[in-house]
Amino acid sequence: MTKDEPVAWLGGLIGTDLVESSDDLSATASAGRWAVVIDFEGKVRCHRFASWHRGSVREVIGPWSGPAASAYQTTLDQRGYESAVESVRADIAAGRLYQANICRLLSAALPSPDRANILGLAALLSEQNPAPYSGAISIPNEGLEIASASPELFISVTDRQVSSGPVKGTARHGDGLSDKDRAENVMIVDLVRNDLSRVCEPGTVEVPSLLRIEQHPTIVHLVSTVDGLLRPEVDLAEIAEAAFPPGSVSGAPKYTALQAIKELEPTPRGPYCGAIGWVDADEGTAELAVAIRTFWKTQEAGEVMLNFGTGAGITWGSDATAEWDESVLKAEHLISVAAGEVQ
């Protein structure tokens, strides 16, 4: 396999032999198994691979050499981030918001672009930060190179059953989770219930699991599950129209939260906080993760950059410095893994 040959590793399967690309989610309802990336701002990239087989990402890796953890620049420094937190709290006090997720992007130049195969990074992440929705897509000729260690399910579909697993609440240990974390999770669960009700049979949207603690490398999360039975003939494009962007990384009310994000965050998020996953039209199944704990490559001013996003959900009970610290906590382990600084 050449370094520019398209390949995907999603749902434990390796996809090769790219045969079709589309910027329309409806294309995934036609035939075959697709790799899908949706940017937070709504840009869609769908790629149908003819061949899929179960395997480890180790089968398709290339060399990886990442930037030092200290090399990253942030779109919002601590002062700017804390100011954004206080702006959200002011909107909550004024009755315009209940919650908004405020994020910042970290970027660093890759020291050896020829030794920076995104699948090599995906393998490193899978070993040192295993996650339930790990995946990667590498289509260099189309500028798509992304590796994710996401802990969060955005949407899964099986036999017309749709599920979502919103994650809100992060701490180093379970006893560090607060009442603010629990209230935040419940707010987003209500938002996801409302989103899914737009595409589900009336009365079928349920919450079978609320506020369970999940252990991940170096941190814990509060996770809930929302299920529903899809109406007949609803496809992924309609589900995305109802539920995208994910509620856990936008806020409530979603429209107003998105306005606040646009005003307070200095750059678009791109793949970060969007969705990454797969759709199998033949089986009528799909699994898209929220693209958090996610790296992607870009070209900027002649340099190849590695990007990573981090953030936190802001409520009236937020402390600005604590929210900045949470954004640091979410990033520090993963950028150290990408740097080869974790053994």
Secondary structure in CASP SS format (residue, H / E / C, confidence):
PFRMAT SS
TARGET T0000
AUTHOR 0000-0000-0000
METHOD secondary structure of the structure
MODEL  1
M C 1.00
T C 1.00
K C 1.00
D C 1.00
E C 1.00
P C 1.00
V E 1.00
A E 1.00
W E 1.00
L E 1.00
G C 1.00
G C 1.00
L E 1.00
I E 1.00
G E 1.00
T E 1.00
D E 1.00
L E 1.00
V E 1.00
E E 1.00
S E 1.00
S E 1.00
D C 1.00
D C 1.00
L H 1.00
S H 1.00
A H 1.00
T H 1.00
A H 1.00
S C 1.00
A C 1.00
G C 1.00
R E 1.00
W E 1.00
A E 1.00
V E 1.00
V E 1.00
I E 1.00
D C 1.00
F C 1.00
E C 1.00
G C 1.00
K C 1.00
V E 1.00
R E 1.00
C E 1.00
H E 1.00
R E 1.00
F E 1.00
A E 1.00
S E 1.00
W E 1.00
H E 1.00
R E 1.00
G C 1.00
S C 1.00
V H 1.00
R H 1.00
E H 1.00
V H 1.00
I C 1.00
G C 1.00
P C 1.00
W E 1.00
S C 1.00
G C 1.00
P C 1.00
A C 1.00
A H 1.00
S H 1.00
A H 1.00
Y C 1.00
Q E 1.00
T E 1.00
T C 1.00
L C 1.00
D C 1.00
Q H 1.00
R H 1.00
G H 1.00
Y H 1.00
E H 1.00
S H 1.00
A H 1.00
V H 1.00
E H 1.00
S H 1.00
V H 1.00
R H 1.00
A H 1.00
D H 1.00
I H 1.00
A H 1.00
A C 1.00
G C 1.00
R C 1.00
L C 1.00
Y C 1.00
Q E 1.00
A E 1.00
N E 1.00
I E 1.00
C E 1.00
R E 1.00
L E 1.00
L E 1.00
S E 1.00
A E 1.00
A E 1.00
L C 1.00
P C 1.00
S C 1.00
P H 1.00
D H 1.00
R H 1.00
A E 1.00
N C 1.00
I H 1.00
L H 1.00
G H 1.00
L H 1.00
A H 1.00
A H 1.00
L H 1.00
L H 1.00
S H 1.00
E H 1.00
Q H 1.00
N C 1.00
P C 1.00
A C 1.00
P C 1.00
Y E 1.00
S E 1.00
G E 1.00
A E 1.00
I E 1.00
S E 1.00
I E 1.00
P H 1.00
N H 1.00
E H 1.00
G C 1.00
L E 1.00
E E 1.00
I E 1.00
A E 1.00
S E 1.00
A E 1.00
S E 1.00
P C 1.00
E C 1.00
L E 1.00
F E 1.00
I E 1.00
S E 1.00
V E 1.00
T E 1.00
D C 1.00
R C 1.00
Q E 1.00
V E 1.00
S E 1.00
S E 1.00
G E 1.00
P C 1.00
V E 1.00
K E 1.00
G E 1.00
T E 1.00
A E 1.00
R C 1.00
H C 1.00
G H 1.00
D H 1.00
G H 1.00
L C 1.00
S C 1.00
D H 1.00
K H 1.00
D H 1.00
R H 1.00
A H 1.00
E H 1.00
N H 1.00
V H 1.00
M H 1.00
I H 1.00
V H 1.00
D H 1.00
L H 1.00
V H 1.00
R H 1.00
N H 1.00
D H 1.00
L H 1.00
S H 1.00
R C 1.00
V C 1.00
C E 1.00
E C 1.00
P C 1.00
G C 1.00
T C 1.00
V C 1.00
E E 1.00
V E 1.00
P E 1.00
S E 1.00
L E 1.00
L E 1.00
R E 1.00
I E 1.00
E E 1.00
Q E 1.00
H E 1.00
P C 1.00
T C 1.00
I E 1.00
V E 1.00
H E 1.00
L E 1.00
V E 1.00
S E 1.00
T E 1.00
V E 1.00
D E 1.00
G E 1.00
L E 1.00
L E 1.00
R C 1.00
P C 1.00
E C 1.00
V C 1.00
D C 1.00
L H 1.00
A H 1.00
E H 1.00
I H 1.00
A H 1.00
E H 1.00
A H 1.00
A H 1.00
F C 1.00
P C 1.00
P C 1.00
G H 1.00
S H 1.00
V H 1.00
S C 1.00
G E 1.00
A E 1.00
P C 1.00
K H 1.00
Y H 1.00
T H 1.00
A H 1.00
L H 1.00
Q H 1.00
A H 1.00
I H 1.00
K H 1.00
E H 1.00
L H 1.00
E C 1.00
P C 1.00
T C 1.00
P C 1.00
R C 1.00
G C 1.00
P C 1.00
Y C 1.00
C C 1.00
G C 1.00
A E 1.00
I E 1.00
G E 1.00
W E 1.00
V E 1.00
D E 1.00
A C 1.00
D C 1.00
E C 1.00
G C 1.00
T E 1.00
A E 1.00
E E 1.00
L E 1.00
A E 1.00
V E 1.00
A C 1.00
I C 1.00
R C 1.00
T E 1.00
F E 1.00
W E 1.00
K E 1.00
T E 1.00
Q E 1.00
E E 1.00
A C 1.00
G C 1.00
E E 1.00
V E 1.00
M E 1.00
L E 1.00
N E 1.00
F E 1.00
G E 1.00
T E 1.00
G E 1.00
A E 1.00
G E 1.00
I E 1.00
T C 1.00
W C 1.00
G C 1.00
S C 1.00
D C 1.00
A H 1.00
T H 1.00
A H 1.00
E H 1.00
W H 1.00
D H 1.00
E H 1.00
S H 1.00
V H 1.00
L H 1.00
K H 1.00
A H 1.00
E H 1.00
H H 1.00
L H 1.00
I H 1.00
S H 1.00
V H 1.00
A H 1.00
A C 1.00
G C 1.00
E C 1.00
V C 1.00
Q C 1.00
END
